[in-house]
Amino acid sequence: MKVLIIVPCYNEEKNIERTIEGIIEKGYDYVIIDDGSKDASLEIARKNNYQVIHLSNNLGIGGAMQTGYRYAARNGYDVAVQIDGDGQHNVEEVEKLIQPIRDGLCNMVIGSRFIDNKGFQSSTMRRVGIRLLSWLMKLFSGQEILDMTSGFRAIDKSLIRRFSDRYPSEYPEPVTNLQVTKLGYKIKEVPAMMNERQQGRSSIFGIKNVYYMLNVIFQLILIQLSGEN
């Protein structure tokens, strides 16, 4: 199977080189989507001759990932894997995400922190919010997903085509988890060990965690009430 790793990147000058070198060492095809970074991320990518697509304006994680999925669709990839540019996801565990798709068991695989509860577990406030999202997911779809906000995901060719055409601009991971499940696609979670960010700061921190979770909850409820998919 032809596998592409998509690396969304926004202001990750302190992390992007280490992340990409790990991917190259494992021999995977990859593309960096530089989402209008204002630091030296793009310059580092170009200096190292990394495969990079530069977005002149910051589109957010949804726009960056949709760009990556369009690249995957146009280049005939069978599987697309998201690895964030901040170094939190372990490239050593990519095969765990790919294998269930290779075996025809599902359309999407999510790397979950909360199956084995190993590695970085996020903040207490964020974990409470994720549990609430997981409860809503099970209530609305009948499927339990423990790590609703995980960006460490692999999808098959059918979802690459769908996401390249239509992908939410905000809160894409929890929103698409519910959307594709309601459409009949199969999702599987596998245990994954994630790292704490080594350098820089997440765009979602402090009071923004509360804002993020409230908005995701609203979006999931809206999808359920409207029948949106």
C-alpha positions in Angstrom: 0.0 0.0 0.0 1.2 3.5 -0.8 1.4 5.5 2.4 1.8 9.2 2.9 2.5 11.0 6.2 0.9 14.5 6.3 2.6 16.9 8.7 0.6 20.1 9.4 3.0 22.7 10.7 2.4 26.2 12.2 5.3 27.9 13.9 7.2 24.7 14.7 10.7 25.9 14.0 12.0 24.2 17.2 10.4 20.8 16.4 9.9 20.3 12.7 13.4 19.2 11.8 13.4 16.4 14.4 10.0 15.3 13.4 10.8 15.1 9.7 14.2 13.4 10.2 12.4 10.7 12.2 10.0 10.1 9.3 12.8 10.1 6.7 14.7 7.6 8.8 11.7 5.2 8.7 11.4 5.6 4.9 7.9 7.0 4.6 6.7 9.4 2.0 5.7 12.6 3.6 4.6 16.2 2.9 4.8 19.2 5.3 1.9 21.6 5.0 3.3 24.9 6.3 0.2 26.8 7.4 1.5 30.3 7.0 4.1 30.0 9.7 5.5 33.3 10.9 8.7 31.8 12.3 11.5 30.0 10.5 9.6 26.7 9.9 9.4 27.2 6.1 13.0 28.3 5.8 14.1 25.2 7.8 12.1 22.9 5.5 13.4 24.5 2.3 17.0 24.5 3.6 16.8 20.8 4.2 15.1 20.1 0.9 12.0 18.7 2.7 8.8 18.1 0.7 6.7 21.1 1.7 3.6 22.9 0.6 3.4 26.5 1.8 0.1 28.1 2.5 0.5 31.9 2.2 -2.3 32.4 4.8 -3.0 30.6 8.0 -6.0 28.3 7.3 -5.9 26.4 10.6 -5.6 22.7 11.1 -8.6 21.9 9.0 -7.4 23.8 6.0 -3.9 22.5 6.3 -5.0 18.8 6.6 -7.4 19.2 3.6 -4.5 20.5 1.6 -2.6 17.3 2.6 -5.5 15.1 1.7 -5.8 16.7 -1.7 -2.1 16.0 -2.3 -2.6 12.4 -1.2 -5.6 12.0 -3.5 -3.9 13.5 -6.5 -0.8 11.4 -6.1 -2.7 8.1 -5.6 -1.9 7.3 -2.0 -3.9 4.4 -0.4 -3.3 5.5 3.2 -2.7 9.0 4.7 -1.4 9.4 8.3 -1.4 12.6 10.2 1.6 13.3 12.4 1.7 16.8 14.0 4.8 18.9 13.5 5.2 19.4 17.3 6.9 16.0 17.9 4.1 14.6 20.1 3.4 11.6 17.8 5.8 8.7 17.5 6.7 7.7 13.9 7.6 4.3 15.3 3.9 3.6 15.9 2.7 4.5 12.4 2.6 0.8 11.5 0.2 0.1 14.3 -2.2 2.6 12.6 -1.7 1.3 9.1 -2.1 -2.4 9.8 -5.9 -2.5 10.5 -6.5 -0.6 7.2 -4.2 -3.0 5.4 -6.1 -5.9 6.9 -9.4 -4.4 5.7 -10.8 -4.0 9.2 -11.6 -0.3 9.1 -11.5 3.0 7.2 -9.9 5.1 10.0 -7.5 4.2 12.8 -7.0 6.5 15.8 -3.9 6.4 18.0 -5.3 6.7 21.5 -3.5 7.8 24.7 -6.3 6.4 26.8 -6.3 2.6 26.1 -3.0 1.7 27.8 -2.7 5.1 29.6 1.0 5.3 28.9 3.0 8.4 27.9 1.9 12.0 28.0 -1.8 12.1 29.0 -2.6 15.8 28.6 -3.8 18.2 31.3 -6.5 17.2 33.8 -8.9 19.9 32.4 -8.4 18.6 28.8 -8.9 15.0 29.9 -12.2 15.8 31.5 -13.3 17.5 28.3 -12.2 14.5 26.2 -14.2 12.1 28.4 -17.3 14.3 27.8 -16.7 14.2 24.0 -16.3 10.4 24.2 -19.6 10.1 26.0 -21.4 12.3 23.4 -19.8 10.2 20.6 -21.2 7.0 22.1 -24.6 8.6 22.8 -24.9 9.9 19.2 -23.3 7.1 17.2 -23.2 4.0 19.4 -19.4 3.8 19.1 -17.1 4.7 21.9 -13.9 6.5 21.0 -11.7 7.2 24.0 -9.3 9.8 22.5 -11.7 12.0 20.5 -9.2 14.8 20.0 -6.3 12.7 18.9 -4.7 14.0 15.7 -2.6 10.8 15.3 -4.8 9.2 12.7 -4.6 7.1 9.6 -7.3 6.9 6.9 -7.9 4.8 3.8 -8.4 5.8 0.2 -12.2 6.2 0.5 -11.8 8.8 3.3 -8.8 10.4 1.5 -11.2 11.1 -1.4 -13.9 12.4 1.0 -11.7 14.6 3.1 -9.9 16.0 0.1 -13.3 17.3 -1.1 -14.9 18.2 2.2 -13.2 18.7 5.6 -14.2 20.8 8.6 -12.2 23.9 9.1 -12.5 23.8 12.9 -12.3 20.9 15.3 -11.8 18.4 12.5 -10.8 15.3 14.6 -13.9 15.0 16.8 -16.2 16.4 14.2 -15.1 13.9 11.5 -15.1 11.0 14.0 -18.9 11.5 14.4 -19.6 12.4 10.8 -17.9 9.3 9.2 -19.3 6.9 11.8 -22.8 8.1 11.1 -22.1 7.6 7.4 -21.2 3.9 8.0 -17.4 4.1 7.9 -15.5 2.0 10.4 -13.2 3.5 13.0 -10.8 1.6 15.2 -8.6 2.8 18.1 -5.2 1.4 18.9 -3.0 2.3 21.8 -0.4 4.9 21.2 2.2 6.5 23.4 2.5 10.3 22.9 5.2 12.7 23.9 4.8 15.9 25.7 5.7 18.9 23.5 9.4 19.5 23.8 9.6 23.0 22.5 7.1 25.9 22.0 3.5 26.0 23.1 0.3 24.5 21.8 -2.3 26.9 20.3 -4.8 25.5 22.7 -3.9 26.2 26.3 -5.3 27.6 29.6 -8.8 29.1 29.2 -8.7 28.2 25.5 -9.1 24.6 26.5 -12.5 25.5 27.9 -13.5 27.5 24.8 -12.3 24.6 22.6 -14.3 21.9 24.4 -17.5 24.0 24.6 -17.3 24.7 20.8 -16.6 21.0 20.0 -19.6 20.0 22.1 -21.8 22.5 20.3 -20.6 21.2 16.9 -21.3 17.6 17.8 -24.8 18.4 19.1 -25.4 20.4 15.9 -24.4 17.5 13.7 -26.7 15.2 15.7 -29.7 17.5 15.5 -29.3 18.5 11.9 -28.4 15.1 10.5 -25.3 16.6 8.9 -22.7 14.3 7.6 
